[in-house]
Amino acid sequence: MTIYFGTPSDSQKARNIARSSKVSLTINRDYKTWADIAGVSVGGIATLVTDAAQQAKIGQLLFGKFPQIQDYAPAAETTQDVTFIRIDPEVISLLDYSKESGHTELFEV
């Protein structure tokens, strides 16, 4: 259930995670009304990925899934401009506001 993403090394997100590893995120579809909200909310621990072999593997996975991001990838000599982050979920909430406003079902990982 590990989640990986990349962000510019000088971004506020990277600086915040370097200071505190606790993170939260949501994944949901677009919605027009509150009752349409359905998705996943995750709380977990983020780690900056510093191992070169792991960075290469993550980059390969991301480029494989999203080939269009290669247009935005830094040149090989400037790869330190991107920080890869690993998130290990600890708590997951399923959101389904069609049942009632704010309805969640909590699961510990």
VMD Tcl script that draws the C-alpha trace (Angstrom):
set ca {
  {0.00 0.00 0.00}
  {3.00 2.27 -0.41}
  {2.43 5.50 -2.34}
  {5.24 7.28 -4.21}
  {5.32 10.70 -5.82}
  {7.81 13.27 -6.97}
  {7.89 16.97 -6.23}
  {10.39 19.75 -6.90}
  {13.16 19.62 -4.30}
  {12.68 23.28 -3.41}
  {8.88 22.99 -3.04}
  {7.02 23.84 0.15}
  {5.74 20.25 0.18}
  {9.28 18.80 0.25}
  {10.35 21.26 2.97}
  {7.29 20.48 5.10}
  {7.84 16.72 4.85}
  {11.52 17.15 5.75}
  {10.35 18.89 8.96}
  {7.46 16.57 9.86}
  {6.82 13.14 8.43}
  {3.09 13.04 9.29}
  {0.96 13.50 6.16}
  {-2.59 13.17 4.98}
  {-4.03 12.97 1.50}
  {-7.28 12.32 -0.30}
  {-8.06 10.60 -3.56}
  {-11.46 11.26 -5.05}
  {-13.31 11.86 -8.27}
  {-14.63 15.25 -9.30}
  {-17.96 16.06 -7.71}
  {-20.67 18.66 -8.21}
  {-22.42 18.46 -4.84}
  {-21.37 17.40 -1.34}
  {-23.55 14.29 -1.65}
  {-21.40 13.16 -4.62}
  {-18.20 13.01 -2.55}
  {-16.72 9.52 -2.52}
  {-13.09 8.58 -2.16}
  {-10.27 7.64 0.15}
  {-8.58 9.68 2.86}
  {-5.17 8.47 4.03}
  {-3.04 9.36 7.04}
  {0.52 8.11 7.08}
  {4.22 8.67 7.37}
  {6.22 10.25 4.54}
  {9.89 9.59 3.92}
  {12.20 11.41 1.52}
  {13.74 8.76 -0.74}
  {17.51 9.27 -0.80}
  {18.77 5.92 -2.11}
  {19.80 6.27 -5.79}
  {18.62 2.77 -6.72}
  {15.20 3.39 -5.17}
  {14.98 6.79 -6.90}
  {15.69 5.13 -10.26}
  {13.04 2.46 -9.63}
  {10.43 5.04 -8.60}
  {11.23 7.16 -11.65}
  {10.83 4.12 -13.88}
  {7.45 3.27 -12.32}
  {6.17 6.84 -12.63}
  {7.35 7.21 -16.24}
  {5.77 3.83 -17.07}
  {2.41 4.84 -15.63}
  {2.50 8.47 -16.80}
  {4.65 8.65 -19.97}
  {3.58 12.27 -20.54}
  {5.61 13.43 -17.51}
  {8.85 12.66 -19.34}
  {8.35 16.01 -21.09}
  {8.72 17.68 -17.68}
  {11.55 15.51 -16.33}
  {14.79 17.34 -15.55}
  {17.89 16.54 -17.56}
  {20.03 13.73 -16.13}
  {22.57 16.19 -14.74}
  {19.85 17.98 -12.71}
  {17.90 15.04 -11.25}
  {18.44 16.43 -7.74}
  {15.78 19.03 -8.69}
  {13.15 16.35 -8.02}
  {12.56 14.74 -4.64}
  {10.82 11.38 -4.49}
  {8.66 10.77 -1.45}
  {7.37 7.49 -0.06}
  {4.15 7.43 1.97}
  {3.37 4.47 4.19}
  {-0.35 4.62 5.08}
  {-1.32 4.01 8.70}
  {-5.03 4.90 8.57}
  {-7.44 4.82 5.66}
  {-10.95 6.26 5.63}
  {-13.45 5.47 2.91}
  {-15.53 8.55 2.21}
  {-19.13 8.19 1.03}
  {-21.16 11.35 1.51}
  {-24.12 9.82 -0.37}
  {-24.91 7.95 2.87}
  {-24.77 11.17 4.92}
  {-22.65 14.31 5.00}
  {-19.20 13.49 6.39}
  {-19.74 9.68 6.35}
  {-16.47 7.76 6.68}
  {-15.45 4.20 7.45}
  {-12.06 4.04 9.21}
  {-9.51 1.25 8.70}
  {-6.11 0.92 10.36}
  {-3.38 -0.45 8.10}
}
mol new
graphics top color blue
foreach p $ca { graphics top sphere $p radius 0.5 }
foreach p [lrange $ca 0 end-1] q [lrange $ca 1 end] { graphics top cylinder $p $q radius 0.2 }
display resetview
